[in-house]
Amino acid sequence: MAAVAPATAAAEVDVAIVGGGMVGASLAAALWGTGVRVLLVESVPFGTGTQPSFDERTTALGNASRRIFEAIGVWPAIASEAAAIRSIHVSEAGRFGFSRLTASEQGVDAFGYVVANRAIGAALWQKLSSSSAPQLLLRMPAHVQDLEIGDARVRFTLERGSGAAEQIVAQLVVAADGAHSQIRAAAGIAADVEDYDQVAVVANVATDRAHEGRAFERFTREGPLAVLPLHDGTWAVIWACRPAHAARLLSLDEAAYLARLQAQFGWRAGRFVAASRRGSYPLRLTRAATTVGVRTVLIGNAAQALHPVAGQGFNLGLRDAALLAEVLANTAGDVGSAALLRRFAQWRARDREGVVRFTDGLVKLFADHRPGMSLLRGLGLLMFDLAPPAKSALARVSLGFGGPAPRLARGLPVRHV
């Protein structure tokens, strides 16, 4: 088991990761065994129904993300619940244009893999909780209080579920606590929030036809509708729409919801015959003004929270974690130094900015209903379908938009040999 210090003892660590969701837990797992002293703080115990990071929502993992999970040793526990994406069909409702991509044409087995967040979380926490590494401290449930960020160190109090308090001193604090990051605010880092005026309505549905690894992205007047394959033969549906429309979808009974989905999506996936309980969440673009501050790093949604179109958000956050783990594991001195953090921010800037522009641009392009725009989009999709170089470029999106590729994403150990 990971080391557990007495509740009243002060703990001194190199890195304090606040937020044990998928990105924070991935960073802790990547640093396991490197000699870096790590504290991972999570406010909600894993395995409870109130853990928002590890619910039945799904994530589309790109091939770089799969390699990162392979390198940190959790992919075998995920693979059995992962559905390969072997083809992608992109279209706009009511228009003639569409585009198709197939993995075999791009020389890969799959574009990526769709996995329930629950399965990713279970694999990560199984690795972390079974760790015998004395350099790893787990604290959950626990909350950070009285955070003081100084030039030489970070100090805060942990309030644990038992009511006990623990003093922590760290060289670096990592904010992995989501779009409403407490750590980002405490560090004085501003964030720009843009409301897309959309809500994602999510459900798992069954059809009368095998999915055969097909994934669909259909742009509707309300917003994008993604239909993704799942490992058990069903589909994940992520339907982004205006809040009033989302409220209507959530109020429908199962038969009425399936009928509305069929009418909007069409028959390419077959007849929709059953649906799980639906959930929803608002869609906003959150961008931190900077990803680093004094002895502070932001990763994942604390740095940037994206629209789910094209499924890039978690993949970007995982690359944040992978490169940060590489930087920290290969630093012999102060892991919170300003020079080190500036270098990390510079290395991640191109990828971060490119992914944000790509996803934000897609949302706004297909939300533009000025006269003639739908015709131009249809022509663009048809031209894209006939342009192999453009397809190859899109197929490489999951590898990132520039900057150094993390060693883990290339299947290499996090530490340099």
Secondary structure, DSSP 8 states (H G I E B T S, - for coil): --B---TTS-EEEEEEEE--SHHHHHHHHHHTTSS--EEEE-SS-TTSTT-GGGSS-EEEEEHHHHHHHHHTT-HHHHHTT-EEE-EEEEEETTSS-EEEEETGGGTSS-SEEEEEHHHHHHHHHHHHHT---TTEEEE-SEEEEEEEE-SS-EEEEEEETTS-EEEEEEEEEEE-S-TT-HHHHHTT--EEEEEEEEEEEEEEEEESS--TTEEEEEE-SS-EEEEEE-TTS-EEEEEEE-HHHHHHHHHS-HHHHHHHHHHHH-STT--EEEE---EEEEEEEEEES-SEETTEEE-GGGTEE--SGGG-HHHHHHHHHHHHHHHHHT-SS-TT-HHHHHHHHHHHHHHHHHHHHHHHHHHHHHT--STTHHHHHHHHHHHHHT-HHHHHHHHTGGG-SSS---TGGGT--SS--
